[in-house]
Amino acid sequence: MNYIIGIDMGGTWLRIAIANLDYKIINKAYIKMKELLESPSIIDSLEKIIRKFAGDRINEVIEIGFAAAGKLDLNKMLIVFSPNSSLRNLSLSPLEEKLKKPIKLINDGVAAALAEWKIGSGVNHDNFVYVNIGSGIGGGIIVDEHLLIGKEGNAHEFGHMIIDIHGTLVCRCGGRGHWEAYTSGNGLLNYCSFLAKSFEIRTEFLNKVLSGNFTSREVFEYARIGDEFAYYVVKEANRLNGIGLANLINLYDPSIISMGGSVVINNIDMIINPLRFYIKELSFNTPPDIVPSKLGENAPLIGAMIFAREYNEF
């Protein structure tokens, strides 16, 4: 029996899965990215991780798909940099030589979009956008049944779309005013701190923010129990998310938008439902439906496998 491996290299976790050729996941594991990044040789560590995980099935693995966040060069199979980790200029070509298995590299958001389009929330839609809001913001785009990739593999970096012309907040990539700098899991912390400076009503959550001791998860937890500042932050974040989605709608005219990532999936009621109002107000094109991801955290893994098996452009 033949198998395929999918790997998702995020800011915090490396996730690895093995599946049959129908993309049914048989086994999955998690490794902290910190451990990988601190190893003497990332390529040697990746080889050990893959061989140990695959075990006796390693000889039956026919392809490996890598999904990675950040700027890529698919022509060189190179991860140029990841804004949410210290990963820089990592070529996967030596790993391909060590394992003697074909490897394909793809952005994690594009991988998730591909998986959702093929077997998830985007099935039967020729024009489809997937938006992931987690530690960063990314995604992928299908136009007229065609996966947008770009000259190097970065045609989808809408997390770095400028949604604030004043450039108030700085993104982890170094740019100003980027979507990711405001409403991603990491960006929301800075956005809270910025909004706290001018909010006039003292609330429990505002005090936590001013003390610097809070998490992005608490923004939504406090908003649910009626904290006025937390509710204001969520409302402003949704307004900015609405601007980002409206830009995507006007650019690509999708019939449906699927949203995933930890920030969205844990707060569907507070993000997806309000966004339907904002895109109706802000979009030039007919607003599409907005739905949650069906594949969840497995989407990048499955998408990396599909790209490795079915796409030959790179």
MIMAR-243850 format. One record per residue (C-alpha): residue number from 1; residue in three letters; z negated, y negated, x. Coordinates in nm, 3 decimals. Example, Ala and Ser with C-alpha at 12.3 -4.5 7.8 and 13.67 -1.06 7.14 Angstrom:
BEGIN
(zati 1, "ALA", (-0.780, 0.450, 1.230)) (zati 2, "SER", (-0.714, 0.106, 1.367)) 
//
This chain:
BEGIN
(zati 1, "MET", (0.000, 0.000, 0.000)) (zati 2, "ASN", (0.081, -0.350, 0.125)) (zati 3, "TYR", (-0.148, -0.652, 0.113)) (zati 4, "ILE", (-0.139, -1.025, 0.173)) (zati 5, "ILE", (-0.417, -1.250, 0.302)) (zati 6, "GLY", (-0.486, -1.604, 0.189)) (zati 7, "ILE", (-0.707, -1.847, 0.382)) (zati 8, "ASP", (-0.833, -2.183, 0.260)) (zati 9, "MET", (-0.969, -2.413, 0.533)) (zati 10, "GLY", (-1.168, -2.690, 0.367)) (zati 11, "GLY", (-1.410, -2.951, 0.494)) (zati 12, "THR", (-1.718, -2.731, 0.448)) (zati 13, "TRP", (-1.603, -2.371, 0.399)) (zati 14, "LEU", (-1.333, -2.139, 0.521)) (zati 15, "ARG", (-1.255, -1.896, 0.241)) (zati 16, "ILE", (-1.053, -1.581, 0.296)) (zati 17, "ALA", (-0.913, -1.335, 0.041)) (zati 18, "ILE", (-0.701, -1.024, 0.040)) (zati 19, "ALA", (-0.476, -0.937, -0.252)) (zati 20, "ASN", (-0.206, -0.697, -0.358)) (zati 21, "LEU", (0.153, -0.815, -0.391)) (zati 22, "ASP", (0.086, -0.920, -0.751)) (zati 23, "TYR", (-0.167, -1.170, -0.611)) (zati 24, "LYS", (-0.464, -0.989, -0.761)) (zati 25, "ILE", (-0.757, -1.064, -0.531)) (zati 26, "ILE", (-0.934, -0.749, -0.411)) (zati 27, "ASN", (-1.198, -0.904, -0.186)) (zati 28, "LYS", (-1.310, -1.251, -0.080)) (zati 29, "ALA", (-1.548, -1.398, 0.178)) (zati 30, "TYR", (-1.685, -1.737, 0.289)) (zati 31, "ILE", (-1.749, -1.869, 0.640)) (zati 32, "LYS", (-1.896, -2.210, 0.724)) (zati 33, "MET", (-1.633, -2.433, 0.884)) (zati 34, "LYS", (-1.903, -2.571, 1.112)) (zati 35, "GLU", (-1.938, -2.230, 1.278)) (zati 36, "LEU", (-1.561, -2.209, 1.329)) (zati 37, "LEU", (-1.530, -2.563, 1.466)) (zati 38, "GLU", (-1.816, -2.508, 1.712)) (zati 39, "SER", (-1.668, -2.187, 1.852)) (zati 40, "PRO", (-1.517, -2.197, 2.207)) (zati 41, "SER", (-1.174, -2.101, 2.071)) (zati 42, "ILE", (-1.085, -2.161, 1.707)) (zati 43, "ILE", (-0.780, -1.934, 1.730)) (zati 44, "ASP", (-0.982, -1.646, 1.881)) (zati 45, "SER", (-1.247, -1.692, 1.613)) (zati 46, "LEU", (-0.986, -1.691, 1.337)) (zati 47, "GLU", (-0.839, -1.370, 1.475)) (zati 48, "LYS", (-1.182, -1.204, 1.473)) (zati 49, "ILE", (-1.258, -1.327, 1.121)) (zati 50, "ILE", (-0.928, -1.194, 0.985)) (zati 51, "ARG", (-0.951, -0.856, 1.159)) (zati 52, "LYS", (-1.313, -0.804, 1.055)) (zati 53, "PHE", (-1.245, -0.908, 0.697)) (zati 54, "ALA", (-0.932, -0.697, 0.657)) (zati 55, "GLY", (-1.089, -0.393, 0.824)) (zati 56, "ASP", (-0.882, -0.079, 0.782)) (zati 57, "ARG", (-0.628, -0.268, 0.572)) (zati 58, "ILE", (-0.517, -0.490, 0.864)) (zati 59, "ASN", (-0.216, -0.269, 0.943)) (zati 60, "GLU", (-0.102, -0.294, 0.581)) (zati 61, "VAL", (-0.124, -0.673, 0.570)) (zati 62, "ILE", (0.234, -0.798, 0.569)) (zati 63, "GLU", (0.183, -1.176, 0.556)) (zati 64, "ILE", (-0.087, -1.442, 0.585)) (zati 65, "GLY", (-0.090, -1.775, 0.405)) (zati 66, "PHE", (-0.302, -2.065, 0.533)) (zati 67, "ALA", (-0.400, -2.354, 0.306)) (zati 68, "ALA", (-0.549, -2.652, 0.490)) (zati 69, "ALA", (-0.660, -3.001, 0.397)) (zati 70, "GLY", (-0.527, -3.302, 0.586)) (zati 71, "LYS", (-0.207, -3.408, 0.757)) (zati 72, "LEU", (0.016, -3.115, 0.853)) (zati 73, "ASP", (0.340, -3.051, 1.037)) (zati 74, "LEU", (0.481, -2.739, 0.877)) (zati 75, "ASN", (0.778, -2.731, 1.116)) (zati 76, "LYS", (0.538, -2.683, 1.407)) (zati 77, "MET", (0.280, -2.490, 1.200)) (zati 78, "LEU", (0.033, -2.757, 1.307)) (zati 79, "ILE", (-0.279, -2.897, 1.140)) (zati 80, "VAL", (-0.258, -3.252, 1.276)) (zati 81, "PHE", (-0.596, -3.364, 1.142)) (zati 82, "SER", (-0.832, -3.315, 0.852)) (zati 83, "PRO", (-1.020, -3.627, 0.732)) (zati 84, "ASN", (-1.312, -3.415, 0.611)) (zati 85, "SER", (-1.369, -3.217, 0.933)) (zati 86, "SER", (-1.326, -3.255, 1.309)) (zati 87, "LEU", (-1.017, -3.032, 1.306)) (zati 88, "ARG", (-0.741, -3.189, 1.521)) (zati 89, "ASN", (-0.401, -3.065, 1.645)) (zati 90, "LEU", (-0.455, -2.698, 1.571)) (zati 91, "SER", (-0.140, -2.488, 1.604)) (zati 92, "LEU", (-0.140, -2.156, 1.421)) (zati 93, "SER", (0.150, -2.018, 1.627)) (zati 94, "PRO", (-0.083, -1.848, 1.882)) (zati 95, "LEU", (-0.266, -1.677, 1.595)) (zati 96, "GLU", (0.063, -1.544, 1.464)) (zati 97, "GLU", (0.134, -1.398, 1.808)) (zati 98, "LYS", (-0.212, -1.243, 1.837)) (zati 99, "LEU", (-0.204, -1.079, 1.494)) (zati 100, "LYS", (0.168, -0.998, 1.505)) (zati 101, "LYS", (0.185, -1.102, 1.138)) (zati 102, "PRO", (0.401, -1.378, 0.987)) (zati 103, "ILE", (0.191, -1.682, 0.898)) (zati 104, "LYS", (0.280, -1.973, 0.670)) (zati 105, "LEU", (0.091, -2.303, 0.655)) (zati 106, "ILE", (0.067, -2.522, 0.345)) (zati 107, "ASN", (-0.154, -2.807, 0.227)) (zati 108, "ASP", (-0.446, -2.681, 0.018)) (zati 109, "GLY", (-0.366, -2.908, -0.278)) (zati 110, "VAL", (-0.001, -2.804, -0.278)) (zati 111, "ALA", (-0.108, -2.439, -0.257)) (zati 112, "ALA", (-0.334, -2.485, -0.558)) (zati 113, "ALA", (-0.054, -2.659, -0.750)) (zati 114, "LEU", (0.184, -2.374, -0.671)) (zati 115, "ALA", (-0.065, -2.112, -0.790)) (zati 116, "GLU", (-0.149, -2.301, -1.110)) (zati 117, "TRP", (0.221, -2.350, -1.184)) (zati 118, "LYS", (0.311, -1.985, -1.125)) (zati 119, "ILE", (0.019, -1.804, -1.287)) (zati 120, "GLY", (-0.232, -2.063, -1.411)) (zati 121, "SER", (-0.245, -2.376, -1.624)) (zati 122, "GLY", (0.111, -2.486, -1.545)) (zati 123, "VAL", (0.297, -2.176, -1.659)) (zati 124, "ASN", (0.609, -2.264, -1.865)) (zati 125, "HIS", (0.605, -2.627, -1.748)) (zati 126, "ASP", (0.902, -2.746, -1.541)) (zati 127, "ASN", (0.729, -3.072, -1.450)) (zati 128, "PHE", (0.370, -3.028, -1.345)) (zati 129, "VAL", (0.106, -3.215, -1.144)) (zati 130, "TYR", (-0.216, -3.067, -1.009)) (zati 131, "VAL", (-0.498, -3.300, -0.902)) (zati 132, "ASN", (-0.798, -3.175, -0.705)) (zati 133, "ILE", (-1.109, -3.392, -0.685)) (zati 134, "GLY", (-1.362, -3.233, -0.454)) (zati 135, "SER", (-1.491, -3.356, -0.119)) (zati 136, "GLY", (-1.153, -3.531, -0.097)) (zati 137, "ILE", (-0.864, -3.588, -0.339)) (zati 138, "GLY", (-0.536, -3.402, -0.315)) (zati 139, "GLY", (-0.296, -3.191, -0.513)) (zati 140, "GLY", (0.064, -3.098, -0.559)) (zati 141, "ILE", (0.372, -3.179, -0.765)) (zati 142, "ILE", (0.643, -2.976, -0.935)) (zati 143, "VAL", (0.953, -3.170, -1.047)) (zati 144, "ASP", (1.229, -2.988, -1.237)) (zati 145, "GLU", (1.090, -2.651, -1.123)) (zati 146, "HIS", (1.092, -2.764, -0.759)) (zati 147, "LEU", (0.782, -2.779, -0.540)) (zati 148, "LEU", (0.773, -3.111, -0.353)) (zati 149, "ILE", (0.695, -3.059, 0.015)) (zati 150, "GLY", (0.844, -3.340, 0.226)) (zati 151, "LYS", (0.988, -3.359, 0.577)) (zati 152, "GLU", (0.667, -3.233, 0.742)) (zati 153, "GLY", (0.481, -3.097, 0.442)) (zati 154, "ASN", (0.292, -3.405, 0.327)) (zati 155, "ALA", (0.481, -3.522, 0.016)) (zati 156, "HIS", (0.173, -3.499, -0.200)) (zati 157, "GLU", (-0.095, -3.709, -0.032)) (zati 158, "PHE", (-0.182, -3.909, -0.339)) (zati 159, "GLY", (-0.552, -3.911, -0.245)) (zati 160, "HIS", (-0.442, -4.176, 0.004)) (zati 161, "MET", (-0.259, -4.376, -0.261)) (zati 162, "ILE", (-0.387, -4.735, -0.261)) (zati 163, "ILE", (-0.564, -4.806, -0.590)) (zati 164, "ASP", (-0.759, -5.111, -0.471)) (zati 165, "ILE", (-0.538, -5.390, -0.336)) (zati 166, "HIS", (-0.844, -5.561, -0.191)) (zati 167, "GLY", (-0.920, -5.261, 0.031)) (zati 168, "THR", (-1.290, -5.283, -0.042)) (zati 169, "LEU", (-1.384, -4.935, 0.077)) (zati 170, "VAL", (-1.269, -4.751, 0.388)) (zati 171, "CYS", (-1.133, -4.398, 0.356)) (zati 172, "ARG", (-1.235, -4.128, 0.603)) (zati 173, "CYS", (-0.877, -4.135, 0.731)) (zati 174, "GLY", (-0.932, -4.498, 0.835)) (zati 175, "GLY", (-0.721, -4.657, 0.562)) (zati 176, "ARG", (-0.855, -4.905, 0.306)) (zati 177, "GLY", (-0.845, -4.893, -0.073)) (zati 178, "HIS", (-0.743, -4.527, -0.093)) (zati 179, "TRP", (-0.819, -4.331, -0.411)) (zati 180, "GLU", (-1.015, -4.072, -0.213)) (zati 181, "ALA", (-1.247, -4.342, -0.077)) (zati 182, "TYR", (-1.380, -4.417, -0.427)) (zati 183, "THR", (-1.401, -4.114, -0.656)) (zati 184, "SER", (-1.397, -3.802, -0.438)) (zati 185, "GLY", (-1.726, -3.624, -0.380)) (zati 186, "ASN", (-1.764, -3.803, -0.047)) (zati 187, "GLY", (-1.618, -4.134, -0.163)) (zati 188, "LEU", (-1.838, -4.155, -0.471)) (zati 189, "LEU", (-2.144, -4.197, -0.249)) (zati 190, "ASN", (-2.000, -4.512, -0.092)) (zati 191, "TYR", (-1.872, -4.637, -0.426)) (zati 192, "CYS", (-2.220, -4.601, -0.577)) (zati 193, "SER", (-2.371, -4.798, -0.290)) (zati 194, "PHE", (-2.110, -5.071, -0.333)) (zati 195, "LEU", (-2.160, -5.100, -0.710)) (zati 196, "ALA", (-2.540, -5.097, -0.672)) (zati 197, "LYS", (-2.532, -5.430, -0.490)) (zati 198, "SER", (-2.429, -5.621, -0.802)) (zati 199, "PHE", (-2.581, -5.416, -1.085)) (zati 200, "GLU", (-2.852, -5.622, -1.252)) (zati 201, "ILE", (-3.052, -5.360, -1.445)) (zati 202, "ARG", (-3.301, -5.157, -1.241)) (zati 203, "THR", (-3.277, -4.791, -1.330)) (zati 204, "GLU", (-3.414, -4.473, -1.177)) (zati 205, "PHE", (-3.076, -4.377, -1.034)) (zati 206, "LEU", (-3.011, -4.728, -0.903)) (zati 207, "ASN", (-3.337, -4.707, -0.709)) (zati 208, "LYS", (-3.230, -4.374, -0.559)) (zati 209, "VAL", (-2.898, -4.522, -0.453)) (zati 210, "LEU", (-3.063, -4.826, -0.297)) (zati 211, "SER", (-3.294, -4.594, -0.104)) (zati 212, "GLY", (-2.992, -4.398, 0.020)) (zati 213, "ASN", (-3.135, -4.069, -0.105)) (zati 214, "PHE", (-2.888, -3.933, -0.361)) (zati 215, "THR", (-2.595, -3.695, -0.409)) (zati 216, "SER", (-2.264, -3.724, -0.593)) (zati 217, "ARG", (-2.383, -3.452, -0.831)) (zati 218, "GLU", (-2.674, -3.674, -0.936)) (zati 219, "VAL", (-2.433, -3.945, -1.051)) (zati 220, "PHE", (-2.325, -3.722, -1.339)) (zati 221, "GLU", (-2.670, -3.571, -1.398)) (zati 222, "TYR", (-2.826, -3.915, -1.446)) (zati 223, "ALA", (-2.532, -4.036, -1.655)) (zati 224, "ARG", (-2.586, -3.745, -1.894)) (zati 225, "ILE", (-2.947, -3.841, -1.956)) (zati 226, "GLY", (-2.859, -4.203, -2.025)) (zati 227, "ASP", (-2.921, -4.382, -1.696)) (zati 228, "GLU", (-2.730, -4.710, -1.735)) (zati 229, "PHE", (-2.626, -4.748, -1.373)) (zati 230, "ALA", (-2.510, -4.388, -1.339)) (zati 231, "TYR", (-2.311, -4.422, -1.662)) (zati 232, "TYR", (-2.152, -4.742, -1.526)) (zati 233, "VAL", (-2.052, -4.565, -1.203)) (zati 234, "VAL", (-1.892, -4.277, -1.396)) (zati 235, "LYS", (-1.706, -4.522, -1.620)) (zati 236, "GLU", (-1.574, -4.719, -1.322)) (zati 237, "ALA", (-1.480, -4.399, -1.137)) (zati 238, "ASN", (-1.286, -4.278, -1.440)) (zati 239, "ARG", (-1.107, -4.612, -1.462)) (zati 240, "LEU", (-0.991, -4.570, -1.102)) (zati 241, "ASN", (-0.901, -4.205, -1.163)) (zati 242, "GLY", (-0.700, -4.328, -1.461)) (zati 243, "ILE", (-0.508, -4.568, -1.236)) (zati 244, "GLY", (-0.433, -4.286, -0.993)) (zati 245, "LEU", (-0.317, -4.051, -1.269)) (zati 246, "ALA", (-0.108, -4.323, -1.437)) (zati 247, "ASN", (0.073, -4.381, -1.107)) (zati 248, "LEU", (0.149, -4.008, -1.082)) (zati 249, "ILE", (0.268, -3.999, -1.443)) (zati 250, "ASN", (0.498, -4.296, -1.388)) (zati 251, "LEU", (0.636, -4.148, -1.066)) (zati 252, "TYR", (0.686, -3.783, -1.168)) (zati 253, "ASP", (0.681, -3.772, -1.550)) (zati 254, "PRO", (0.494, -3.439, -1.581)) (zati 255, "SER", (0.450, -3.260, -1.913)) (zati 256, "ILE", (0.099, -3.155, -1.810)) (zati 257, "ILE", (-0.162, -3.243, -1.547)) (zati 258, "SER", (-0.410, -2.980, -1.434)) (zati 259, "MET", (-0.730, -3.092, -1.266)) (zati 260, "GLY", (-0.957, -2.892, -1.037)) (zati 261, "GLY", (-1.205, -2.936, -0.755)) (zati 262, "SER", (-1.583, -2.928, -0.770)) (zati 263, "VAL", (-1.627, -3.283, -0.901)) (zati 264, "VAL", (-1.397, -3.216, -1.197)) (zati 265, "ILE", (-1.487, -2.856, -1.277)) (zati 266, "ASN", (-1.860, -2.933, -1.285)) (zati 267, "ASN", (-1.808, -3.240, -1.506)) (zati 268, "ILE", (-1.514, -3.165, -1.734)) (zati 269, "ASP", (-1.677, -3.339, -2.029)) (zati 270, "MET", (-1.737, -3.659, -1.833)) (zati 271, "ILE", (-1.402, -3.676, -1.651)) (zati 272, "ILE", (-1.112, -3.507, -1.830)) (zati 273, "ASN", (-1.191, -3.626, -2.183)) (zati 274, "PRO", (-1.232, -3.997, -2.087)) (zati 275, "LEU", (-0.917, -3.981, -1.871)) (zati 276, "ARG", (-0.705, -3.911, -2.176)) (zati 277, "PHE", (-0.795, -4.261, -2.299)) (zati 278, "TYR", (-0.720, -4.431, -1.968)) (zati 279, "ILE", (-0.379, -4.273, -1.913)) (zati 280, "LYS", (-0.277, -4.367, -2.266)) (zati 281, "GLU", (-0.361, -4.728, -2.185)) (zati 282, "LEU", (-0.217, -4.738, -1.833)) (zati 283, "SER", (0.092, -4.512, -1.831)) (zati 284, "PHE", (0.446, -4.641, -1.874)) (zati 285, "ASN", (0.577, -4.289, -1.934)) (zati 286, "THR", (0.462, -4.073, -2.224)) (zati 287, "PRO", (0.114, -3.947, -2.133)) (zati 288, "PRO", (0.097, -3.571, -2.068)) (zati 289, "ASP", (-0.193, -3.350, -2.164)) (zati 290, "ILE", (-0.474, -3.314, -1.910)) (zati 291, "VAL", (-0.631, -2.970, -1.873)) (zati 292, "PRO", (-0.881, -2.803, -1.637)) (zati 293, "SER", (-0.761, -2.567, -1.367)) (zati 294, "LYS", (-0.744, -2.204, -1.478)) (zati 295, "LEU", (-0.771, -2.051, -1.131)) (zati 296, "GLY", (-1.059, -2.264, -1.003)) (zati 297, "GLU", (-1.150, -2.217, -0.638)) (zati 298, "ASN", (-0.905, -1.926, -0.607)) (zati 299, "ALA", (-0.604, -2.155, -0.660)) (zati 300, "PRO", (-0.552, -2.256, -0.293)) (zati 301, "LEU", (-0.597, -1.896, -0.177)) (zati 302, "ILE", (-0.345, -1.758, -0.425)) (zati 303, "GLY", (-0.106, -2.047, -0.365)) (zati 304, "ALA", (-0.112, -1.986, 0.010)) (zati 305, "MET", (-0.020, -1.623, -0.057)) (zati 306, "ILE", (0.265, -1.719, -0.292)) (zati 307, "PHE", (0.401, -1.970, -0.039)) (zati 308, "ALA", (0.390, -1.710, 0.238)) (zati 309, "ARG", (0.570, -1.453, 0.024)) (zati 310, "GLU", (0.822, -1.659, -0.170)) (zati 311, "TYR", (0.912, -1.976, 0.021)) (zati 312, "ASN", (1.136, -1.976, 0.327)) (zati 313, "GLU", (1.198, -2.347, 0.390)) (zati 314, "PHE", (0.940, -2.358, 0.668)) 
//
